[in-house]
Amino acid sequence: RCSGAARRPQSRGALTASRRCVLELLCLCVSQHAYRAKYPLIRGNFLAKIVTKSLAAATQRRDRHTALGALRLLRAALRLKDEFYLRYVARADLLAELLRSVAAPGDAGRDNLFTAAVAELLELVRHERLLTLLQPLLERHGALLREALGRGNSALQEL
């Protein structure tokens, strides 16, 4: 028996677990059903919303698992090397958002796991020669990239 009035609000851990499951499901949809998942994610601007909101949630509540899930989703989209995804990520400036969160003072810039995940994503962009993303990132946000490198992030300095 489950009525609306009898429900208890979800605890913070249950909400985080739900977000992680949704992000994992979206990641699976992008990687396994690339054509069918592409248009709803791009048309509804969901990919940018997921990445920016999970980064904001991670910095405010120290909830890094959702930010790492959003990075996995972004990595799954970039791994397809689909020109629609690449232009969308470049237009939404999602890589600059990631660099801002790494270069930000405080806990966001000192999280080694998150910094290593961002470095791995940038390494994927460099290794796969995704010029659609690489050129605008270097042209518009070269100073931000140097700032993220200059903060002593050893994972990013390897790039």
NORURMO-V27767 format. One record per pair of residues at least 12 apart in sequence whose ideal C-beta (glycine too) atoms are under 10 Angstrom apart, sorted by sequence separation. I is the first residue (numbers start at 1). GAP is how many residues later the second one is. If there is no record, write none. Layout:
i->I gap->GAP
i->I gap->GAP
This chain:
i->29 gap->12
i->54 gap->12
i->55 gap->12
i->58 gap->12
i->77 gap->12
i->102 gap->12
i->103 gap->12
i->122 gap->12
i->125 gap->12
i->53 gap->13
i->54 gap->13
i->57 gap->13
i->101 gap->13
i->102 gap->13
i->53 gap->14
i->54 gap->14
i->101 gap->14
i->145 gap->14
i->26 gap->15
i->54 gap->15
i->55 gap->15
i->74 gap->15
i->102 gap->15
i->122 gap->15
i->50 gap->16
i->51 gap->16
i->54 gap->16
i->55 gap->16
i->78 gap->16
i->98 gap->16
i->102 gap->16
i->30 gap->17
i->53 gap->17
i->54 gap->17
i->77 gap->17
i->78 gap->17
i->98 gap->17
i->101 gap->17
i->102 gap->17
i->52 gap->18
i->50 gap->19
i->51 gap->19
i->54 gap->19
i->98 gap->19
i->99 gap->19
i->26 gap->20
i->50 gap->20
i->51 gap->20
i->74 gap->20
i->98 gap->20
i->102 gap->20
i->26 gap->21
i->49 gap->21
i->74 gap->21
i->98 gap->21
i->51 gap->22
i->47 gap->23
i->50 gap->23
i->51 gap->23
i->95 gap->23
i->98 gap->23
i->99 gap->23
i->122 gap->23
i->26 gap->24
i->50 gap->24
i->70 gap->24
i->74 gap->24
i->98 gap->24
i->47 gap->26
i->48 gap->26
i->95 gap->26
i->122 gap->26
i->23 gap->27
i->46 gap->27
i->47 gap->27
i->71 gap->27
i->94 gap->27
i->95 gap->27
i->22 gap->28
i->70 gap->28
i->119 gap->29
i->47 gap->30
i->95 gap->30
i->118 gap->30
i->119 gap->30
i->19 gap->31
i->23 gap->31
i->67 gap->31
i->41 gap->32
i->123 gap->32
i->115 gap->33
i->122 gap->33
i->123 gap->33
i->126 gap->33
i->19 gap->34
i->67 gap->34
i->119 gap->34
i->122 gap->34
i->125 gap->34
i->19 gap->35
i->42 gap->35
i->118 gap->35
i->119 gap->35
i->120 gap->35
i->123 gap->35
i->41 gap->36
i->89 gap->36
i->115 gap->36
i->119 gap->36
i->122 gap->36
i->123 gap->36
i->116 gap->37
i->118 gap->37
i->119 gap->37
i->122 gap->37
i->19 gap->38
i->47 gap->38
i->51 gap->38
i->95 gap->38
i->99 gap->38
i->109 gap->38
i->115 gap->38
i->116 gap->38
i->117 gap->38
i->118 gap->38
i->119 gap->38
i->37 gap->39
i->38 gap->39
i->55 gap->39
i->86 gap->39
i->94 gap->39
i->95 gap->39
i->109 gap->39
i->115 gap->39
i->116 gap->39
i->119 gap->39
i->120 gap->39
i->37 gap->40
i->42 gap->40
i->48 gap->40
i->52 gap->40
i->90 gap->40
i->96 gap->40
i->103 gap->40
i->115 gap->40
i->116 gap->40
i->119 gap->40
i->16 gap->41
i->31 gap->41
i->47 gap->41
i->48 gap->41
i->51 gap->41
i->52 gap->41
i->56 gap->41
i->67 gap->41
i->89 gap->41
i->91 gap->41
i->95 gap->41
i->96 gap->41
i->100 gap->41
i->103 gap->41
i->110 gap->41
i->112 gap->41
i->114 gap->41
i->115 gap->41
i->23 gap->42
i->27 gap->42
i->30 gap->42
i->31 gap->42
i->34 gap->42
i->38 gap->42
i->42 gap->42
i->47 gap->42
i->52 gap->42
i->55 gap->42
i->59 gap->42
i->75 gap->42
i->79 gap->42
i->90 gap->42
i->95 gap->42
i->99 gap->42
i->102 gap->42
i->103 gap->42
i->109 gap->42
i->110 gap->42
i->112 gap->42
i->113 gap->42
i->116 gap->42
i->20 gap->43
i->23 gap->43
i->26 gap->43
i->27 gap->43
i->30 gap->43
i->34 gap->43
i->37 gap->43
i->41 gap->43
i->42 gap->43
i->45 gap->43
i->48 gap->43
i->49 gap->43
i->51 gap->43
i->55 gap->43
i->58 gap->43
i->64 gap->43
i->68 gap->43
i->71 gap->43
i->74 gap->43
i->78 gap->43
i->89 gap->43
i->90 gap->43
i->93 gap->43
i->102 gap->43
i->103 gap->43
i->104 gap->43
i->109 gap->43
i->110 gap->43
i->112 gap->43
i->19 gap->44
i->22 gap->44
i->23 gap->44
i->26 gap->44
i->27 gap->44
i->29 gap->44
i->30 gap->44
i->31 gap->44
i->32 gap->44
i->38 gap->44
i->41 gap->44
i->48 gap->44
i->50 gap->44
i->51 gap->44
i->64 gap->44
i->67 gap->44
i->74 gap->44
i->86 gap->44
i->88 gap->44
i->89 gap->44
i->90 gap->44
i->93 gap->44
i->96 gap->44
i->100 gap->44
i->103 gap->44
i->104 gap->44
i->109 gap->44
i->16 gap->45
i->20 gap->45
i->23 gap->45
i->24 gap->45
i->27 gap->45
i->28 gap->45
i->30 gap->45
i->31 gap->45
i->34 gap->45
i->35 gap->45
i->39 gap->45
i->42 gap->45
i->43 gap->45
i->47 gap->45
i->48 gap->45
i->52 gap->45
i->55 gap->45
i->56 gap->45
i->59 gap->45
i->62 gap->45
i->68 gap->45
i->72 gap->45
i->75 gap->45
i->79 gap->45
i->85 gap->45
i->86 gap->45
i->87 gap->45
i->90 gap->45
i->91 gap->45
i->96 gap->45
i->99 gap->45
i->102 gap->45
i->103 gap->45
i->19 gap->46
i->20 gap->46
i->23 gap->46
i->26 gap->46
i->27 gap->46
i->30 gap->46
i->31 gap->46
i->34 gap->46
i->38 gap->46
i->42 gap->46
i->48 gap->46
i->51 gap->46
i->55 gap->46
i->62 gap->46
i->67 gap->46
i->68 gap->46
i->71 gap->46
i->75 gap->46
i->78 gap->46
i->86 gap->46
i->87 gap->46
i->90 gap->46
i->95 gap->46
i->99 gap->46
i->102 gap->46
i->103 gap->46
i->105 gap->46
i->16 gap->47
i->19 gap->47
i->22 gap->47
i->23 gap->47
i->26 gap->47
i->27 gap->47
i->29 gap->47
i->30 gap->47
i->35 gap->47
i->38 gap->47
i->41 gap->47
i->42 gap->47
i->45 gap->47
i->47 gap->47
i->51 gap->47
i->59 gap->47
i->64 gap->47
i->67 gap->47
i->70 gap->47
i->71 gap->47
i->74 gap->47
i->78 gap->47
i->81 gap->47
i->83 gap->47
i->85 gap->47
i->86 gap->47
i->89 gap->47
i->90 gap->47
i->93 gap->47
i->99 gap->47
i->100 gap->47
i->101 gap->47
i->102 gap->47
i->103 gap->47
i->104 gap->47
i->15 gap->48
i->17 gap->48
i->20 gap->48
i->21 gap->48
i->23 gap->48
i->24 gap->48
i->25 gap->48
i->27 gap->48
i->28 gap->48
i->30 gap->48
i->31 gap->48
i->34 gap->48
i->59 gap->48
i->60 gap->48
i->65 gap->48
i->81 gap->48
i->85 gap->48
i->86 gap->48
i->89 gap->48
i->93 gap->48
i->96 gap->48
i->99 gap->48
i->100 gap->48
i->103 gap->48
i->12 gap->49
i->16 gap->49
i->20 gap->49
i->23 gap->49
i->24 gap->49
i->27 gap->49
i->30 gap->49
i->31 gap->49
i->42 gap->49
i->48 gap->49
i->52 gap->49
i->55 gap->49
i->58 gap->49
i->59 gap->49
i->62 gap->49
i->64 gap->49
i->68 gap->49
i->71 gap->49
i->72 gap->49
i->75 gap->49
i->79 gap->49
i->81 gap->49
i->83 gap->49
i->87 gap->49
i->95 gap->49
i->96 gap->49
i->99 gap->49
i->102 gap->49
i->16 gap->50
i->19 gap->50
i->23 gap->50
i->26 gap->50
i->27 gap->50
i->30 gap->50
i->34 gap->50
i->38 gap->50
i->42 gap->50
i->51 gap->50
i->58 gap->50
i->59 gap->50
i->64 gap->50
i->67 gap->50
i->68 gap->50
i->71 gap->50
i->74 gap->50
i->75 gap->50
i->78 gap->50
i->90 gap->50
i->95 gap->50
i->98 gap->50
i->99 gap->50
i->103 gap->50
i->12 gap->51
i->15 gap->51
i->19 gap->51
i->22 gap->51
i->26 gap->51
i->34 gap->51
i->67 gap->51
i->79 gap->51
i->81 gap->51
i->102 gap->51
i->20 gap->52
i->30 gap->52
i->59 gap->52
i->78 gap->52
i->16 gap->53
i->55 gap->53
i->58 gap->53
i->64 gap->53
i->102 gap->53
i->103 gap->53
i->102 gap->54
i->30 gap->55
i->78 gap->55
i->58 gap->56
i->99 gap->57
i->55 gap->59
